[in-house]
Amino acid sequence: MSKVSFSRAVPVLTYERVVEQIERAIVSGEITPGQHLPSERELMVQFSVSRPTVREALRVLQSLGLIASKPGSRSGPEVLSMSSEPLGRSFAIMARIASLSLTELVQFRIVLESSACQLAAVLRNEEQLKKMQNAVQRMEAEVANGSDSFNRADLDFHASIWEASHNDLLRVCGQAVSGSILNLMNERMERSADTAGAMRDSVERDRAIYSAIASGDSVAAGDTARSAISRYFAEYLDEEGIRGLKALAPELT
């Protein structure tokens, strides 16, 4: 018999059991977005726990982006719709403490967005195409107004792609990683010797992606997105980062 080393069993804190049950009810759809949890007092009775235990459980659920409490409200916390915000905060924190590099974020975005573009080419509707077109036009108009407003128009363009993919998991992950990249890109664009030129390149990249999606060719849409994103970000990466991008985009030179 092989030797197996086990760690000492650690008791689960009571508030974690409360979190597990409420989280399970939300995930299963037993409690839906827009509904309210019972009041603190009711939760104390139902779970047979103290007020501090209930409050700690609610604090954890709020930090996860599952619920929101309104000060002074007599009703319990509101259950929220799925959001990319908590995941985006995690990406941003990881990026700031250097546990996630720009290369890793860009690689992840290429994988996500090329797939989203393939889906969008087949599943998008005319309204979603119009949103993409309008976002590209706004980007072009914002070139003269600075990188922050321009990048937000760029984010709107990519948000319309996530929406058109009709895949909520891609949307949540894609918006989260895009937000983290935005923070890094704002810093780099501000230091760029030719900020306007970098913005114009970005407009051309997004226009090419839009055209591929509008054509309805899913393979072309995915290839265009992968190539355009990798080429755009390559100038911001070091030699090792570019080598990592070439694994996903062999056409990158």
Backbone bond lengths (Angstrom), bond angles and torsions (degrees), N, CA, C in turn:
res aa  C-N    CA-C-N  psi(-1)  N-CA   C-N-CA  omega(-1)  CA-C   N-CA-C  phi
1 M - - - 1.466 - - 1.529 109.57 -
2 S 1.329 117.46 131.31 1.460 120.60 179.59 1.526 110.16 -73.35
3 K 1.320 114.73 150.44 1.453 119.29 -179.88 1.535 109.52 -83.63
4 V 1.312 114.69 128.79 1.464 120.74 178.79 1.512 108.22 -117.83
5 S 1.324 116.17 132.86 1.459 120.59 179.66 1.514 109.97 -103.35
6 F 1.329 117.07 121.29 1.454 122.06 178.88 1.518 110.29 -106.63
7 S 1.321 115.95 151.36 1.456 121.33 176.00 1.519 109.44 -92.59
8 R 1.296 114.49 160.83 1.458 120.20 178.65 1.523 109.81 -62.58
9 A 1.329 116.84 135.41 1.459 121.57 179.64 1.527 109.24 -69.58
10 V 1.341 115.70 131.83 1.459 120.87 -179.05 1.521 109.23 -108.54
11 P 1.323 118.02 126.92 1.464 120.68 179.72 1.528 110.88 -61.89
12 V 1.321 116.53 142.37 1.461 120.97 177.27 1.522 108.65 -82.48
13 L 1.320 116.69 132.37 1.457 120.61 179.92 1.528 110.04 -68.10
14 T 1.311 115.74 148.18 1.469 120.39 -175.44 1.520 112.48 -59.50
15 Y 1.326 117.16 -41.40 1.471 118.74 -177.60 1.520 111.14 -62.19
16 E 1.364 117.67 -28.86 1.455 120.54 178.94 1.520 111.32 -66.94
17 R 1.314 116.62 -33.73 1.469 120.30 176.05 1.529 110.44 -66.70
18 V 1.321 116.17 -37.40 1.466 120.10 177.16 1.530 109.65 -65.08
19 V 1.332 116.03 -44.71 1.473 120.83 178.10 1.522 110.07 -58.58
20 E 1.323 117.29 -46.04 1.467 121.48 -177.77 1.517 111.55 -58.68
21 Q 1.322 116.92 -44.89 1.465 119.84 -177.23 1.523 112.22 -68.16
22 I 1.334 116.77 -43.64 1.470 119.39 179.96 1.528 110.32 -67.70
23 E 1.330 115.95 -41.85 1.463 120.47 178.08 1.524 110.74 -60.36
24 R 1.327 117.08 -42.46 1.461 121.41 179.40 1.529 110.73 -62.96
25 A 1.335 116.91 -39.06 1.466 120.78 -179.68 1.530 110.81 -67.21
26 I 1.343 116.58 -35.46 1.467 120.37 179.02 1.525 110.84 -71.80
27 V 1.342 116.65 -46.57 1.465 121.63 -178.48 1.521 111.46 -63.30
28 S 1.317 116.71 -37.61 1.467 120.87 -178.24 1.521 113.02 -75.99
29 G 1.335 116.66 -13.87 1.458 120.21 -178.55 1.512 113.35 89.67
30 E 1.320 116.73 3.24 1.465 120.12 177.12 1.533 110.06 -63.47
31 I 1.341 115.35 -34.71 1.458 121.96 171.66 1.523 106.43 -118.19
32 T 1.312 118.05 124.56 1.464 121.39 -173.54 1.528 111.77 -106.60
33 P 1.348 117.93 159.02 1.464 120.99 178.32 1.522 111.64 -53.99
34 G 1.323 115.63 135.89 1.457 121.02 -178.37 1.516 112.81 99.54
35 Q 1.315 117.06 -23.83 1.459 120.31 176.35 1.528 109.67 -78.75
36 H 1.337 115.17 163.42 1.464 120.40 -179.84 1.517 110.69 -113.68
37 L 1.314 115.10 143.73 1.455 119.93 172.26 1.525 108.55 -72.45
38 P 1.326 117.99 162.28 1.463 119.96 173.46 1.529 110.54 -60.00
39 S 1.310 117.08 162.70 1.460 121.42 177.90 1.527 110.46 -65.14
40 E 1.331 116.19 166.58 1.466 120.12 178.78 1.522 110.87 -55.49
41 R 1.328 115.88 -44.54 1.464 119.57 -178.58 1.526 111.67 -61.23
42 E 1.337 116.18 -43.18 1.466 119.84 179.04 1.527 111.21 -64.90
43 L 1.341 116.08 -40.24 1.462 119.38 178.73 1.532 111.02 -64.58
44 M 1.333 116.87 -37.33 1.465 120.37 176.78 1.523 111.05 -58.85
45 V 1.326 115.41 -41.73 1.475 120.50 -179.34 1.518 110.78 -69.69
46 Q 1.349 116.12 -47.75 1.465 119.68 -176.26 1.524 112.54 -63.55
47 F 1.350 116.28 -39.84 1.464 119.98 -178.44 1.530 113.33 -90.94
48 S 1.343 115.67 -9.77 1.479 120.95 -176.61 1.528 110.87 56.35
49 V 1.336 115.76 50.38 1.460 121.49 -179.59 1.523 109.05 -132.03
50 S 1.330 115.34 171.84 1.457 120.83 -179.60 1.527 111.58 -80.74
51 R 1.341 116.59 165.86 1.464 121.23 177.48 1.533 111.97 -61.47
52 P 1.354 119.43 -44.27 1.475 118.89 177.85 1.528 112.89 -58.03
53 T 1.340 116.65 -35.38 1.468 119.71 179.02 1.529 110.34 -66.31
54 V 1.335 116.59 -43.90 1.468 120.54 178.50 1.520 110.27 -62.97
55 R 1.321 117.39 -43.33 1.459 120.75 -177.71 1.529 111.57 -65.67
56 E 1.324 117.08 -37.33 1.464 119.78 178.10 1.526 110.43 -66.82
57 A 1.340 116.74 -40.27 1.465 120.56 178.27 1.527 110.72 -63.00
58 L 1.335 116.43 -42.64 1.465 120.25 179.65 1.521 111.12 -67.00
59 R 1.338 116.65 -35.52 1.463 120.03 177.57 1.530 110.60 -61.94
60 V 1.342 116.17 -42.53 1.461 120.56 179.38 1.526 110.40 -65.07
61 L 1.327 117.07 -45.27 1.461 120.86 -179.65 1.523 111.50 -62.93
62 Q 1.329 117.04 -35.64 1.460 120.23 177.77 1.521 110.79 -70.01
63 S 1.336 117.26 -38.65 1.468 120.34 178.86 1.524 111.26 -65.32
64 L 1.337 116.40 -26.08 1.464 121.14 177.69 1.528 112.32 -82.27
65 G 1.332 116.02 -5.45 1.461 119.89 179.46 1.515 113.39 78.97
66 L 1.331 117.28 18.89 1.471 120.70 -178.27 1.517 112.56 -90.31
67 I 1.336 117.16 -28.36 1.461 121.08 -178.27 1.520 109.60 -138.58
68 A 1.337 115.20 164.98 1.466 121.14 175.26 1.516 107.89 -141.40
69 S 1.316 115.58 133.88 1.465 120.80 179.08 1.519 109.37 -106.30
70 K 1.338 116.52 142.16 1.460 121.80 176.77 1.514 108.93 -109.42
71 P 1.335 117.48 122.01 1.466 120.76 179.95 1.527 111.21 -55.80
72 G 1.319 116.15 132.51 1.455 120.65 177.02 1.516 114.75 85.30
73 S 1.340 116.88 -8.08 1.464 119.71 -179.51 1.521 110.42 -74.43
74 R 1.335 115.86 137.78 1.459 120.28 179.40 1.526 112.12 -81.79
75 S 1.309 116.65 -19.54 1.463 119.93 178.90 1.516 109.44 -85.34
76 G 1.322 116.66 165.41 1.458 120.81 178.99 1.518 111.59 -73.56
77 P 1.319 117.68 175.84 1.471 121.75 -179.61 1.533 111.79 -59.26
78 E 1.329 115.51 147.55 1.462 121.08 179.01 1.519 110.07 -86.39
79 V 1.327 115.95 138.28 1.467 121.36 175.62 1.523 108.29 -80.29
80 L 1.340 116.69 130.26 1.459 121.99 -175.03 1.517 112.43 -96.27
81 S 1.320 115.41 158.57 1.459 121.07 173.25 1.529 108.70 -73.04
82 M 1.331 115.63 161.01 1.453 119.78 177.85 1.518 110.14 -58.59
83 S 1.314 116.51 133.97 1.458 121.44 -176.40 1.521 110.43 -136.81
84 S 1.345 114.63 151.36 1.464 119.65 177.05 1.525 111.75 -86.39
85 E 1.338 117.37 -5.40 1.468 120.04 -172.92 1.527 113.95 -59.90
86 P 1.353 119.37 -49.70 1.476 117.67 179.74 1.525 112.49 -61.29
87 L 1.332 116.53 -41.17 1.460 120.04 178.56 1.520 110.58 -65.53
88 G 1.335 115.98 -38.67 1.453 120.20 178.04 1.515 111.93 -62.99
89 R 1.329 116.78 -40.40 1.464 120.13 176.99 1.519 110.90 -61.57
90 S 1.332 115.99 -40.23 1.470 119.99 179.79 1.527 110.46 -63.92
91 F 1.346 116.92 -44.86 1.469 120.61 177.59 1.530 110.20 -60.00
92 A 1.339 115.96 -44.31 1.463 119.97 -177.01 1.529 111.13 -63.92
93 I 1.321 116.85 -42.63 1.464 121.09 179.25 1.516 110.15 -65.01
94 M 1.344 116.59 -44.51 1.461 120.32 179.78 1.530 110.74 -62.41
95 A 1.328 116.53 -38.06 1.458 120.10 180.00 1.527 110.61 -68.11
96 R 1.342 116.65 -40.04 1.463 120.41 -178.14 1.521 112.21 -66.86
97 I 1.336 116.82 -35.03 1.463 118.27 -178.90 1.527 111.06 -91.45
98 A 1.346 115.21 11.53 1.470 122.49 172.52 1.519 114.08 68.04
99 S 1.325 118.01 19.61 1.462 118.45 174.14 1.531 110.13 -86.17
100 L 1.334 116.33 -13.10 1.469 121.59 172.52 1.518 107.63 -124.16
101 S 1.309 117.57 124.30 1.456 120.96 178.53 1.518 110.17 -89.77
102 L 1.332 116.33 164.60 1.462 120.38 175.50 1.522 109.79 -60.32
103 T 1.324 117.57 -36.92 1.468 120.80 178.53 1.523 110.95 -58.77
104 E 1.324 117.10 -46.19 1.466 120.49 -179.61 1.520 111.50 -64.02
105 L 1.335 116.38 -41.45 1.456 120.08 179.02 1.528 110.83 -64.04
106 V 1.335 116.83 -42.83 1.462 120.51 -179.34 1.531 110.62 -66.80
107 Q 1.333 117.24 -41.80 1.465 120.11 177.46 1.527 110.89 -58.40
108 F 1.321 115.53 -44.79 1.466 119.99 -179.71 1.525 110.29 -64.21
109 R 1.337 115.67 -40.75 1.466 118.86 179.42 1.519 111.20 -64.09
110 I 1.333 118.10 -40.22 1.463 120.96 179.14 1.526 110.48 -59.91
111 V 1.326 115.98 -46.11 1.466 120.27 -179.87 1.531 110.49 -61.01
112 L 1.337 116.03 -46.16 1.463 120.27 -178.08 1.527 112.07 -68.22
113 E 1.338 115.57 -49.22 1.465 118.20 -171.22 1.524 113.13 -74.23
114 S 1.316 117.76 -32.71 1.466 117.77 176.87 1.528 109.67 -64.07
115 S 1.329 116.97 -38.13 1.473 120.52 177.20 1.526 110.66 -67.94
116 A 1.349 116.43 -42.20 1.464 120.07 179.68 1.519 111.04 -62.53
117 C 1.328 117.19 -39.11 1.459 120.95 179.74 1.528 111.77 -66.80
118 Q 1.321 116.23 -37.79 1.459 119.83 176.76 1.527 110.85 -61.31
119 L 1.319 115.87 -44.86 1.466 120.28 178.56 1.525 110.79 -66.57
120 A 1.340 116.36 -43.48 1.463 120.32 -177.66 1.523 112.02 -62.78
121 A 1.336 117.38 -34.05 1.462 120.71 -179.76 1.526 111.40 -61.12
122 V 1.318 115.96 -29.26 1.466 120.92 -177.67 1.530 111.85 -97.83
123 L 1.338 116.99 -36.73 1.463 120.77 -169.46 1.529 114.69 -101.13
124 R 1.340 119.02 -11.16 1.464 120.74 -175.37 1.515 111.47 -66.16
125 N 1.352 114.24 154.56 1.461 119.74 174.23 1.529 109.07 -112.95
126 E 1.308 116.79 178.21 1.463 120.39 -175.04 1.519 112.31 -65.83
127 E 1.319 116.60 -35.54 1.467 119.96 179.28 1.533 110.82 -64.37
128 Q 1.326 115.90 -41.26 1.464 119.62 179.18 1.522 111.78 -68.11
129 L 1.321 116.77 -38.23 1.468 120.02 175.02 1.526 110.85 -61.52
130 K 1.327 116.10 -38.99 1.457 120.58 179.83 1.527 110.51 -64.70
131 K 1.331 116.96 -38.29 1.468 120.58 177.49 1.530 110.82 -62.03
132 M 1.330 115.88 -42.66 1.470 119.80 178.48 1.525 110.53 -62.18
133 Q 1.317 116.00 -46.25 1.467 120.57 -178.43 1.524 110.83 -62.52
134 N 1.335 116.68 -44.00 1.461 120.58 179.81 1.526 111.58 -63.15
135 A 1.340 116.30 -38.66 1.471 120.09 -179.92 1.524 111.03 -64.45
136 V 1.331 116.40 -41.53 1.475 119.77 178.27 1.525 110.17 -63.77
137 Q 1.314 117.12 -39.81 1.460 120.66 179.09 1.527 110.89 -65.88
138 R 1.334 117.22 -37.67 1.467 120.74 176.69 1.526 110.60 -65.44
139 M 1.333 116.41 -40.81 1.461 119.70 178.13 1.525 110.27 -57.76
140 E 1.327 115.31 -44.75 1.467 120.13 -178.89 1.525 110.58 -61.71
141 A 1.341 115.70 -39.32 1.460 120.20 -179.44 1.528 112.11 -72.38
142 E 1.339 116.89 -26.05 1.463 120.86 -175.92 1.527 113.72 -88.10
143 V 1.322 118.19 -2.60 1.467 120.39 -179.16 1.524 111.00 -55.22
144 A 1.335 116.46 -36.67 1.468 120.39 -177.02 1.530 112.86 -82.19
145 N 1.340 117.43 -6.84 1.462 119.77 -172.45 1.524 115.12 -103.78
146 G 1.325 118.84 -0.46 1.456 120.16 177.44 1.512 113.00 111.63
147 S 1.323 115.03 159.42 1.458 120.73 -171.09 1.520 113.73 -68.70
148 D 1.342 118.46 -33.15 1.464 119.73 -174.90 1.524 111.29 -65.22
149 S 1.334 117.61 -51.15 1.464 120.74 -179.83 1.525 110.66 -65.97
150 F 1.315 116.51 -35.34 1.461 120.76 178.55 1.523 110.64 -64.56
151 N 1.339 116.15 -47.21 1.461 119.95 -177.54 1.520 112.28 -65.27
152 R 1.327 116.56 -30.07 1.462 118.80 178.01 1.533 110.74 -70.98
153 A 1.320 116.20 -35.11 1.469 119.28 174.11 1.518 109.80 -65.82
154 D 1.341 116.01 -37.81 1.466 121.47 176.96 1.529 110.12 -61.78
155 L 1.336 116.42 -43.94 1.469 120.07 178.48 1.524 110.97 -60.95
156 D 1.341 116.79 -38.50 1.459 120.31 179.13 1.527 110.81 -62.98
157 F 1.333 115.69 -37.03 1.469 119.32 177.82 1.526 110.30 -61.17
158 H 1.329 115.77 -48.04 1.460 118.69 -177.71 1.534 111.93 -71.37
159 A 1.331 116.40 -30.44 1.470 119.25 175.44 1.525 110.45 -62.58
160 S 1.339 116.33 -35.21 1.472 119.46 178.84 1.522 111.09 -69.02
161 I 1.349 116.73 -28.09 1.469 119.83 175.71 1.520 110.15 -70.39
162 W 1.361 115.83 -44.85 1.479 118.44 178.45 1.522 109.82 -58.37
163 E 1.332 115.85 -41.82 1.468 119.86 179.99 1.525 110.63 -62.92
164 A 1.329 116.76 -43.39 1.463 121.46 -177.10 1.524 112.50 -70.98
165 S 1.335 117.23 -17.48 1.473 119.65 177.95 1.517 111.63 -72.68
166 H 1.341 115.74 -20.08 1.471 122.02 -178.47 1.536 111.71 56.93
167 N 1.324 115.39 33.55 1.466 121.07 177.63 1.529 107.45 -128.62
168 D 1.334 116.17 105.54 1.465 120.10 -174.78 1.520 112.68 -63.83
169 L 1.321 117.91 -33.05 1.461 119.83 -179.22 1.530 110.32 -67.69
170 L 1.333 116.75 -42.68 1.461 120.08 175.10 1.526 110.76 -61.95
171 R 1.332 115.77 -40.74 1.465 120.11 -179.20 1.529 111.72 -61.95
172 V 1.322 116.43 -48.41 1.460 120.39 -177.36 1.533 110.92 -63.65
173 C 1.329 116.42 -48.99 1.471 119.77 -179.58 1.522 111.11 -66.95
174 G 1.333 116.52 -40.68 1.458 120.52 -177.95 1.509 112.65 -64.80
175 Q 1.334 117.31 -45.01 1.455 120.06 179.34 1.517 111.19 -66.35
176 A 1.326 116.77 -35.50 1.466 120.10 179.74 1.522 110.97 -65.00
177 V 1.325 117.01 -48.51 1.471 119.29 -177.80 1.525 110.88 -71.11
178 S 1.334 117.85 -32.36 1.466 120.71 177.99 1.524 110.83 -64.80
179 G 1.337 116.07 -40.41 1.460 119.84 178.57 1.512 111.89 -62.59
180 S 1.326 116.81 -39.19 1.462 120.73 179.07 1.518 111.08 -67.53
181 I 1.334 116.16 -41.07 1.467 120.09 178.02 1.522 109.98 -64.93
182 L 1.331 117.32 -36.37 1.467 120.74 179.79 1.526 110.83 -56.91
183 N 1.322 116.81 -44.11 1.466 120.22 -179.90 1.529 111.13 -60.13
184 L 1.337 115.36 -43.60 1.460 119.24 -179.94 1.526 111.61 -69.59
185 M 1.335 116.13 -38.76 1.456 119.97 -176.99 1.525 111.68 -70.46
186 N 1.338 117.99 -34.50 1.465 120.36 176.93 1.525 110.24 -57.86
187 E 1.338 115.55 -43.46 1.458 120.46 179.69 1.527 110.88 -63.03
188 R 1.339 116.55 -43.66 1.457 120.60 -176.58 1.527 111.60 -71.33
189 M 1.341 117.08 -38.97 1.465 119.76 -179.80 1.524 111.14 -65.29
190 E 1.354 115.25 -36.32 1.459 118.68 -179.98 1.526 111.34 -65.04
191 R 1.336 116.29 -26.76 1.468 120.49 -179.77 1.528 111.85 -94.49
192 S 1.323 117.32 -2.86 1.463 120.97 -176.41 1.523 111.12 -70.01
193 A 1.332 115.78 143.51 1.466 120.70 178.21 1.524 110.79 -73.05
194 D 1.338 117.03 -22.91 1.465 121.18 -179.02 1.526 108.61 -137.11
195 T 1.329 115.85 74.01 1.467 120.95 -177.33 1.523 111.30 -60.96
196 A 1.329 117.27 -44.77 1.467 120.40 -179.14 1.522 111.01 -62.07
197 G 1.340 117.06 -38.93 1.462 120.24 178.36 1.513 111.73 -64.06
198 A 1.349 116.14 -40.14 1.469 120.27 178.30 1.522 110.49 -63.64
199 M 1.333 116.53 -38.21 1.465 120.13 178.61 1.519 111.60 -67.16
200 R 1.313 116.25 -41.88 1.472 119.16 178.96 1.523 111.00 -63.14
201 D 1.322 116.81 -38.37 1.472 120.31 176.15 1.526 110.39 -60.91
202 S 1.332 115.59 -39.24 1.459 120.36 -179.76 1.527 111.14 -66.30
203 V 1.339 115.80 -38.62 1.472 120.02 177.21 1.528 110.02 -60.88
204 E 1.329 116.61 -45.32 1.461 120.36 -179.73 1.526 111.03 -63.55
205 R 1.325 116.59 -39.28 1.466 120.75 178.10 1.521 110.65 -60.80
206 D 1.337 116.49 -48.27 1.458 119.31 -177.22 1.522 111.97 -71.05
207 R 1.334 116.59 -32.10 1.469 119.00 176.79 1.527 110.40 -65.14
208 A 1.334 117.08 -37.84 1.467 120.57 178.65 1.528 110.38 -66.02
209 I 1.337 116.55 -40.64 1.470 120.41 178.38 1.524 109.98 -64.52
210 Y 1.334 116.06 -44.20 1.466 120.33 178.67 1.527 110.65 -58.40
211 S 1.321 117.21 -46.88 1.471 120.91 -178.38 1.518 111.57 -61.06
212 A 1.347 116.44 -39.43 1.465 120.01 179.86 1.524 110.85 -66.43
213 I 1.331 116.68 -40.56 1.464 119.76 178.52 1.523 110.22 -66.96
214 A 1.331 116.15 -43.20 1.469 120.59 -179.57 1.524 111.56 -62.24
215 S 1.343 117.44 -28.56 1.467 120.96 -179.68 1.521 112.34 -69.96
216 G 1.338 116.88 -20.41 1.457 120.72 -179.52 1.513 114.06 82.30
217 D 1.330 117.80 6.65 1.467 122.60 -179.74 1.530 108.54 -93.22
218 S 1.325 117.17 104.31 1.469 120.46 -173.88 1.527 112.46 -66.40
219 V 1.349 117.24 -38.30 1.468 120.02 179.80 1.527 110.39 -65.18
220 A 1.327 116.08 -46.07 1.466 120.57 179.37 1.523 110.78 -63.11
221 A 1.323 117.22 -39.20 1.467 121.08 -179.83 1.522 110.86 -62.99
222 G 1.327 116.53 -45.16 1.464 120.32 178.85 1.511 112.10 -64.68
223 D 1.336 116.43 -44.11 1.472 120.85 -179.93 1.526 111.41 -64.83
224 T 1.326 115.80 -41.53 1.469 120.03 -179.27 1.520 110.65 -63.92
225 A 1.329 116.32 -43.71 1.470 120.29 -179.92 1.523 110.71 -63.49
226 R 1.323 116.66 -45.97 1.467 120.44 -178.46 1.528 110.67 -61.21
227 S 1.316 116.09 -46.33 1.459 120.64 -177.90 1.527 111.41 -68.54
228 A 1.334 116.62 -44.00 1.463 120.47 -176.37 1.525 111.21 -65.94
229 I 1.325 116.79 -43.65 1.469 120.24 -178.57 1.526 110.47 -66.95
230 S 1.333 116.91 -44.60 1.464 119.75 -178.07 1.527 110.98 -64.51
231 R 1.339 117.46 -41.06 1.468 119.90 180.00 1.531 111.12 -67.48
232 Y 1.321 116.37 -38.78 1.458 120.13 -178.63 1.532 111.53 -63.94
233 F 1.321 116.93 -45.95 1.457 120.54 -174.61 1.528 113.33 -83.36
234 A 1.330 117.03 -14.77 1.469 119.90 -176.23 1.527 112.01 -57.38
235 E 1.330 117.38 -36.16 1.462 119.44 -176.91 1.522 113.07 -69.89
236 Y 1.330 116.55 -13.72 1.458 120.12 179.59 1.534 112.13 -97.50
237 L 1.335 116.79 0.43 1.459 120.58 -175.17 1.524 110.75 -110.96
238 D 1.328 115.20 156.23 1.461 119.58 175.63 1.536 109.15 -82.38
239 E 1.318 115.97 -178.63 1.466 120.81 -175.52 1.527 111.89 -59.97
240 E 1.322 116.49 -40.68 1.464 120.07 179.74 1.528 110.83 -66.30
241 G 1.350 116.16 -38.66 1.457 119.89 178.40 1.515 112.21 -64.50
242 I 1.333 116.58 -40.67 1.469 120.89 178.55 1.527 110.37 -63.83
243 R 1.319 116.70 -38.82 1.470 120.39 177.82 1.533 110.37 -60.52
244 G 1.331 115.28 -37.28 1.454 119.28 177.78 1.514 112.38 -67.69
245 L 1.340 116.84 -35.97 1.460 120.38 178.48 1.524 111.16 -68.32
246 K 1.320 116.97 -35.69 1.472 120.16 -178.12 1.521 112.12 -63.80
247 A 1.334 116.34 -23.21 1.472 118.66 176.82 1.522 110.92 -64.84
248 L 1.348 115.82 -29.42 1.467 120.68 179.55 1.523 111.23 -97.44
249 A 1.311 117.00 -28.33 1.460 121.76 -178.27 1.524 109.71 -129.89
250 P 1.341 117.97 79.68 1.469 121.43 -175.81 1.522 113.18 -59.12
251 E 1.337 116.92 -22.67 1.472 120.00 -178.81 1.527 111.50 -73.14
252 L 1.326 118.48 -11.59 1.456 122.15 179.53 1.522 110.05 -67.07
253 T 1.339 117.02 127.79 1.477 120.22 -179.35 1.512 110.44 -116.31
